[in-house]
């Protein structure tokens, strides 16, 4: 297998933590093109933004998991804004097949939300977006 990308996962901690665990599980597949370190910042502290910036800078790609309440998740909006300002590639992933998922408020109008399939995920990690 080729290069393994370090992925930072941004998600709504209050509503979509299970989705992040599914994504971590997929990273363990033998043909996975990415690895995830548990870089979630569980509690907002005075320095959490700078810590998030440091972790995002250390990543090759940011995966934003979109759920039903992502548009209200301030932390996700800030993490995406950091990825944009640091020019870290990112993509938005549709978290629930049978639910209406929303983008973070800092997503660009042109940002597509991609269907979460294993083949899509591998392509998106590889830069197909």
C-alpha positions in Angstrom: 0.0 0.0 0.0 1.1 3.6 -0.6 1.2 6.6 1.6 -0.9 6.6 4.8 -2.4 10.0 5.5 -2.8 11.4 9.0 -6.4 12.5 9.3 -7.9 15.0 11.8 -11.6 14.2 12.4 -13.9 17.1 13.1 -17.4 16.1 14.4 -20.2 17.2 16.7 -19.0 15.7 20.0 -22.4 16.0 21.6 -24.3 14.2 18.8 -22.0 12.3 16.5 -19.3 10.7 18.6 -20.4 7.2 17.4 -19.7 8.2 13.8 -16.1 9.2 14.7 -15.7 5.7 16.3 -16.9 4.1 13.0 -14.4 6.2 11.1 -11.6 5.1 13.4 -12.7 1.5 13.0 -12.5 1.8 9.2 -8.9 3.2 9.5 -7.9 -0.2 10.9 -8.8 -1.9 7.6 -5.8 -3.5 5.9 -6.2 -1.4 2.8 -6.9 1.9 4.7 -5.1 4.9 3.2 -5.4 6.9 6.5 -4.7 6.7 10.2 -6.4 8.6 12.9 -4.9 9.5 16.2 -7.5 10.4 18.8 -6.9 14.1 18.7 -10.4 15.0 19.8 -10.4 17.8 22.3 -13.1 16.7 24.7 -13.4 19.9 26.8 -13.2 23.5 25.7 -10.3 25.1 27.6 -8.8 28.5 27.2 -6.2 27.2 24.9 -8.2 24.6 22.9 -8.2 26.6 19.6 -4.4 26.7 19.5 -4.2 23.1 20.5 -6.7 22.3 17.6 -4.6 24.4 15.3 -1.5 22.4 16.2 -3.2 19.1 15.7 -4.7 20.2 12.4 -1.3 21.5 11.1 0.1 18.0 11.9 -2.5 16.4 9.7 -2.5 15.7 6.0 -6.3 16.0 5.7 -9.3 17.0 7.8 -12.4 14.9 7.6 -15.6 16.8 8.7 -18.4 14.4 9.7 -21.7 16.0 9.0 -24.7 15.0 11.1 -28.1 16.5 11.8 -26.8 19.2 14.2 -23.4 20.1 12.6 -24.7 23.5 11.7 -25.0 24.3 15.4 -21.6 22.8 16.5 -19.4 25.8 17.1 -16.3 23.6 17.6 -16.7 22.0 14.2 -17.1 25.4 12.6 -13.9 26.6 14.2 -11.9 23.5 13.3 -13.0 23.8 9.7 -12.1 27.5 9.7 -8.6 26.6 11.0 -8.1 24.0 8.3 -9.1 26.6 5.7 -6.7 29.2 7.1 -3.9 26.7 7.3 -4.6 25.4 3.8 -5.1 21.8 5.0 -7.1 19.8 2.5 -10.5 18.8 3.9 -13.8 17.2 2.9 -17.3 16.9 4.3 -18.7 13.4 4.9 -22.5 12.6 5.1 -22.7 10.9 8.5 -26.2 9.3 8.3 -27.6 7.7 5.2 -31.2 8.0 6.3 -31.1 11.5 7.9 -30.7 15.1 6.8 -27.2 16.2 7.6 -26.0 19.8 7.7 -22.7 21.5 6.9 -20.8 23.5 9.5 -21.5 27.2 9.3 -17.9 27.9 8.0 -18.2 25.5 5.0 -18.0 27.2 1.7 -21.1 27.2 -0.6 -19.2 25.0 -3.1 -18.2 22.4 -0.5 -19.9 19.2 -1.4 -21.0 16.7 1.3 -19.9 13.3 0.1 -21.7 10.0 0.6 -19.9 7.8 3.2 -18.8 4.6 1.5 -15.5 2.8 1.8 -14.6 3.4 -1.8 -15.5 7.1 -1.6 -13.6 7.5 1.6 -10.4 6.0 0.1 -10.8 8.2 -3.0 -11.4 11.4 -0.9 -8.4 10.7 1.3 -6.4 10.3 -1.9 -7.4 13.8 -3.0 -10.4 13.0 -5.3 -12.6 16.0 -4.5 
